[in-house]
């Protein structure tokens, strides 16, 4: 919605008629007052370089104002003005203290628009609405899934499962290292991915791809996959994050570990490389997952 109309903030009313909502500050206060908790308004100053202000209603009902400069850092003068209005820098975004009502929030927005971005009453701004609700709901689901599966995995392992830097549970079952990875993405069903890296350093050939495809055709559960970038073979199965039973998780973890143990040596013999869970003591470094640094003294994925 463009708010640089005349009179300021003209909006539809009834059957196509229009009504003015007053000054820009009054217009922003009206927008803020209509926000539910976790909703937000993004106000962009339409100039080069652009400036942006996020006015959000927090989960507890209070408001916060966040100022950011998308294309270049704030100048020393802008930083001084932001600090003068009580905003505090956090990861290149300047955040206000909690504001009790829509009027206080719109007043803070006006201060930032004028004193930081130099946008007077005639400056063009763009107003967009959004919400953090899907993100927060996904986080809540993820926390609930973690809390549910943690004791099941501890029972399977017979000890507390390790949690790695990605938040995945790591289980060492015999010679196989199994990862249990809960995933929750906004507006999508959460899932639990159970996987292991069966082999690393394999020789990439058409025969390897055909072999894995034939294997997948015969399997009732799980599938092999080839990571060509890192010359690695994975085996995995995925469960719906809110629909599986405790027994399904136990079965899936055991099935992934057993299938990997049945085939990792054969794949290594046929296509080179080493087993994914081979330890340094056996003469080969253990791999890490893509995107993670290797522990000191290990080579492998990255």
N, C-alpha and C positions, 0 to 999 in steps of 0.2 A: 504494500500500500504506500503510495507516495503522499507525504504530508506537506508538500510545498504547494498545495492548491490555495486558491483565494476564494472566500475567506479561509483562514488557516484551518486545515484538517476537515474540510467539507466531507461529509459522509452521507450515504443513502439513509433515508428515513421513510418508513411506510412504503407506499407504492411509487417509488422512484423520486420522491421529493428529497430535498437536501436541507441540512441544518449545519450551522457553524458551531464548532466546539470551543471557540475562543483562541487564546494564545497557544503557542507551541507547548509551553509548560503545562497548561491545562489539558491539552491534547494528550501529552505523554502521561500525565496523571490518570487520565481516563483509561488509557491503554493498560497502565499498571494495575489499576483497580479491578480490571476484568480478569487478571491472571489468577489461575488456580495454583496451588503449591506445585513446584517443579516446572512451571511454565516460564517462558521468558520472552522479552522483546529485544530484538537487535536493531539498533539505531545506527545508520551509517551516514557519515558526512560525505556528500557527493562532490568530491573535489580530488585533486591530486596534490600530495598523496592523501588517500582516504583515511579517515579515522573512524573507529567503531566503538560503540558503547553497548554493553549488554546489561539490561535491567531485568533481573530475575526475581521470582518469588521462591524463597527457599522452602524446604520441606516443613519447617516449623511455622511458616506463614510470614516471616519477616522478609524484607527486600534487601537485595544487594546490587551494587552498581560495579561493573567491571569495565575498565577502559583498555583498549589495545590499539596498536598502530600496525596494521597488517603488512605494510610494505617497507617500513624503515623504523629503526628504534626511535623512541621518544627523545627529543632534544633535551639538554639540561634545563632549559626554561620550562618545557612541558613537565618534566619530572618534578621540578620545584613547585609548579602549580598543582600537580596531582597530590603531592605530599601536603601542600598547604590546605587542601580540602579533606585531609585525613585518609586518603587512599594509600594502601601499602602494596609494594611490588611483590609479586609471587610468580616466578617463572615467566617474566616479561609481560605479565598482565597485572594491572593495578586494580586492587579490590578495596571497596569501601567496607566500613564496619556495618553490621546489620542496621537497617533502617526500618522504623516501626510501621510506616504507612506509605501509601502511594504518593501522598503529597511530598513527604520528605525525600522519597526516591526520585520523583520528577524534578525536585529542586536540585538534587545532586547531579542529575543528568544535565540540567541547564548550566550549572557551574562548569562541568567538564566540557560541554559543547562550546561555551563562550571563552573560558579562561585557558583551556588546553588546546582545543582545536580551532579557536578563533571563528566559530560559526555564530554569526549574529542571527537575529530573528528572521532575516530574509534568506538565510542560507538554505539550500536544498538538502533535505535529508530523506533517507529511505528507511521504512519501518517494516521489519519482518518478524513474524511470530514463530516460536518453536517451543520445544518441550524437552526436558531431561527425563521425563517419566519412563520412556522405554529403556534408557540406559540404567536408571536406578532399579527398575524392575528386573532387568537382566542380571544386575549385580546381586540382587536379593536371591534370585533363583540360583545363581552360581554358588553363593554362600550356603544355601540350603542343601544343594547337591553335595558340596564338599563335606558338610556336617553329616550327611547321611552315609556317604560311602566310606568315610575315614574309618569308622569302627569295623566295617565289613573287611576292608583291606588289612587292618591290624590283625583281625582274626585269621585271615588267609595266610598272612606272613608269620603269625605267631609273635609279632613284635610291632611297635609303631612303625608305620611306613614312612620313608623319607619323602620330603617334598622338595622339589628342585626349584631353580630360579624362575621357571615358567609357571610355578604353581601346580605342576603335575606330580602325582604320586608315583614313586619309583619302588618297584618290588624286585628283589633279586631272588628268583625261583630256580634253584639248581644252577645251571650254566646260562640261564636266560635272564635278561633284565627287561621287565615289563613296565610300561608307562601307562598310567590311568589318568586321562586328561579330560576333566569336565570343561565344557565350553558353553557359554551363554552369550548370544549376540542379540542386540535389540531387534524386536519384531520377528524373531525366528524361534523355532523350537530349540530348547537346550538339548545338548547331546553329551554323552560320555564316550570318548574314543579310547579304546584299549589297543595298544600297539607295542611292537618291539622291532628293533633293527636287527634282522637276522644275520646279515652279511655286509661287509664293507670291502672296498677295493676290488670289486668284481670286474671282470672284463666285459665291457658292454658289446654284445653281439646280437644279431637277429635271433640266434638260437636261444639266448637267454630270455628274450622277450617272449618267444614262442613257448618255451618251457614254462614260464610263469603263467601265461595265458591258459595253457593246458591244465596246469595245477589248479587254477581258479575254477575251471569248468568242473573239476571233480569234487571240489570242496563244498560241504553243506554249510559251514560257517566260516566267516573270515575271508580275507583275500590277500594275495601277495601284490606288492607294488614295487616298481623300479624307479629309484631316484637317480636319474642319469647324470645330473649335475655333480652328485657326490659319490657316484658308483656304489650305491648302497641298495640293498633289498630290504623292504619293510613287510611286516605282516600285521594286519589290523582287523578289528571289528568295531562297529559303532552301535551304541544303545541310545534310545530316546531317554533324555536326561531325567524326565519326570514320570516315566512309564515302566521302567524295568523293575523286576523284583530283586530281592537280595540274592536269591539263588541264581538268577540270570547273570548278575555281576560276578559271583563266584565262579560260575561255569565259564564265562567269557574269559576271565583272567587265566584260569587253568587251561582252557582251550588254546589261547594265544601262546602261552608258555610251552605247552606240549607240542603244538604244530611247529613252532620255531625250533624246538629241540630235535624234532624228527627230521628236519630238512636242512638246518644250517650247515652241518658237516657235508652233506651231499652236494649242496649248492657250491660250497667252497671247493670241493674236489672237482666239480664239473666246470666251474667258471672262474676259479681263482679267488684271490682275496682271502679274507679270514672271517671267522664267525663274529657277529656283532658284539657278543658278550665275552669274547676272549680277553683274558686279563693280561696285564703287562708281565706278570710272572711266567705266563706261558709263552712269552716271546712276541706278543703282538699287543699294541696299544688298544684300549677300549675306545670306541667312537663316542662322540657326543651328538646331540641333536642339531639340526641346522639352526643357525642363528645364535648358538651358545659358544662361548670361548672354550677351548680345550684346557683341561687341567694341566698344570706344569708337568713337563716331561712326556706329554702325550701328543701324538699327531692324530690325523683322522679327518673328521669332517671339514674343518675350516683351515 
